[in-house]
Amino acid sequence: MSRINYKYKDTNEWKMKGLKSLGSSALFISSNILTMVSLDAGPWLIGLIQTATIIFAISAVLSAIHFFTRPEKDYIIVDDEGILIDKGPLRGKKDIPLDQIRKIVDREEVLVVDQKAEKAGVVNDVEKEKSLVIEQHNGKEALIDAGNLTDEDVHRLKQEVKGRVGNTVEIL
């Protein structure tokens, strides 16, 4: 069989996160400039502030690049050996062998965004979070954020796993 790649869904969320990261970088640099202008400190303290600013600014720019290019990256790769799930920058990838998959479950959670509204009995500001949970024979679970995939890709992923694992996997 072949290898199938599922890319991150292209949404404005990634662009917004990238812009926020660039804004953070601009904030680090501007606060550094203000600090340097108003601070009468020794060379050691100035060097420390400059180094910290450079590290934070570079980190924010790299984060922005990551978010801007996210729709081009593979979120999930399914091959003859297993499923590889991208966990994001600096977190690596999670590898799940096909022979360990016992069940795939659709999970939808409702998150209350406005807790004051909840206390007042009016819950109108909620956010739904859809995910797929891959339960393994060893009792471990792997979470796939279904919001990172199109609905069609979620359906194709389930069918692909069922086709590769066979009737031993339960898809709920």
WOQUI-V825834 format. One record per residue. N is the residue number from 1. RES is the residue in one letter. OMEGA is omega in degrees with one decimal (999 if undefined). Layout:
BEGIN
{{N/RES/OMEGA} {N/RES/OMEGA}}
END
This chain:
BEGIN
{{1/M/-175.5} {2/S/178.4} {3/R/179.6} {4/I/-178.9} {5/N/175.5} {6/Y/-177.5} {7/K/172.5} {8/Y/177.3} {9/K/-179.1} {10/D/179.7} {11/T/176.0} {12/N/-179.8} {13/E/-179.0} {14/W/178.9} {15/K/179.4} {16/M/177.8} {17/K/176.8} {18/G/178.1} {19/L/176.7} {20/K/178.2} {21/S/176.9} {22/L/176.5} {23/G/177.6} {24/S/178.8} {25/S/178.2} {26/A/178.9} {27/L/177.7} {28/F/-176.7} {29/I/-179.2} {30/S/177.8} {31/S/176.0} {32/N/179.8} {33/I/178.9} {34/L/179.8} {35/T/-178.6} {36/M/-179.8} {37/V/-173.7} {38/S/-174.2} {39/L/174.4} {40/D/-174.7} {41/A/179.0} {42/G/-177.6} {43/P/-179.8} {44/W/-180.0} {45/L/178.2} {46/I/177.5} {47/G/178.6} {48/L/179.5} {49/I/179.8} {50/Q/-179.8} {51/T/179.2} {52/A/179.4} {53/T/179.7} {54/I/-179.9} {55/I/-179.7} {56/F/-178.5} {57/A/178.5} {58/I/177.8} {59/S/179.9} {60/A/178.3} {61/V/177.2} {62/L/176.2} {63/S/178.3} {64/A/178.3} {65/I/178.5} {66/H/-178.2} {67/F/179.5} {68/F/-177.8} {69/T/-175.4} {70/R/-179.6} {71/P/178.4} {72/E/-174.2} {73/K/176.3} {74/D/174.8} {75/Y/-178.3} {76/I/175.1} {77/I/177.3} {78/V/175.8} {79/D/-176.1} {80/D/-178.0} {81/E/-176.3} {82/G/-179.6} {83/I/178.2} {84/L/-176.7} {85/I/177.4} {86/D/-178.6} {87/K/178.5} {88/G/-177.1} {89/P/178.4} {90/L/-179.8} {91/R/176.5} {92/G/-177.8} {93/K/178.0} {94/K/-178.8} {95/D/179.1} {96/I/177.9} {97/P/-179.0} {98/L/-177.8} {99/D/177.2} {100/Q/-175.4} {101/I/-179.7} {102/R/-172.9} {103/K/172.1} {104/I/-174.0} {105/V/170.8} {106/D/178.2} {107/R/176.1} {108/E/-179.9} {109/E/176.4} {110/V/-179.3} {111/L/177.4} {112/V/-177.6} {113/V/-177.1} {114/D/-176.7} {115/Q/177.1} {116/K/178.1} {117/A/179.4} {118/E/179.9} {119/K/179.6} {120/A/179.5} {121/G/179.3} {122/V/-179.1} {123/V/179.6} {124/N/-179.2} {125/D/-177.1} {126/V/178.4} {127/E/178.5} {128/K/179.3} {129/E/-179.6} {130/K/177.7} {131/S/171.5} {132/L/177.8} {133/V/176.3} {134/I/178.1} {135/E/-177.9} {136/Q/180.0} {137/H/-179.0} {138/N/177.1} {139/G/179.4} {140/K/177.0} {141/E/173.4} {142/A/-176.1} {143/L/174.3} {144/I/178.1} {145/D/-177.4} {146/A/176.7} {147/G/177.6} {148/N/-179.6} {149/L/172.5} {150/T/178.0} {151/D/179.2} {152/E/179.0} {153/D/177.7} {154/V/179.7} {155/H/180.0} {156/R/179.3} {157/L/178.9} {158/K/-179.6} {159/Q/179.5} {160/E/179.4} {161/V/178.9} {162/K/178.9} {163/G/-178.2} {164/R/-177.8} {165/V/-180.0} {166/G/-175.5} {167/N/-180.0} {168/T/179.6} {169/V/179.2} {170/E/-179.9} {171/I/-178.4} {172/L/999}}
END
